[in-house]
Amino acid sequence: MARRKKIYEGKAKILYEGPEPGTIVQYFKDDATAFNAQKKDVIEGKGVLNNRLSEFFMTGLNSIGVPTHFIKRLNMREQLVRACEIIPLEIIVRNFAAGSLSTRLGIEEGTPLPRPIVEYCYKDDKLGDPLVTEEHIAAFGWASQQDMDDVLSLALRVNDYLSGLMYGVGIRLVDFKIEIGRVYDGDYQRLIVADEISPDSMRLWDMETGQKFDKDVFRRDLGSLTDAYTEVARRLGVMPKQATHVAKPKLIN
């Protein structure tokens, strides 16, 4: 069997050409990185959990009319997604102060924000994904004003969905980041949620204890990252309650 053509390899995923035109196979790695890849490790089973959780979130968004690139999960580590033109921005939605917002503004972590705050970062690992404004986005042509209106609307709808979902299982959605892609149907363009939605791209805290169930566990050496992600999956019903270990399957191309 011929090996698939690799399109791109990032810090947490590998993209391969899909079986049909306009599709991509997204493979979730076990690699964990933090502080712009200054801290690295391989966490057994992380890719399996992120694949399953991203499938769960994307399927839920599709079901409520928020368009995503997700088509279907192929196996434990791979999913089939729609190819799209990624807008070169990370869209960050914050409900509580944490991370860089707390550092920049001197606000204590965990402080509720008066309303969800949406921030934009320019996607460039070499530059450390710097924070940018809508003025930068318009001036450099990364997205039109109509695009940005649609991006904001999508980001807030995703926030509403994820916040409610997490609240129902006793988890506080502190913040998250998403990426948005453009797809074309003839001359008509529309925007869709792309990349992934997983604990790698969210901050999730237990509502009673404040325990962290996200990548801050790795950043701050707070324990087992797979245990944290597995707890999220268990509460959401994504993984069997009796599951205690996520096996590391072998990749077969």
Disulfide bonds with the S-S distance in Angstrom:
none
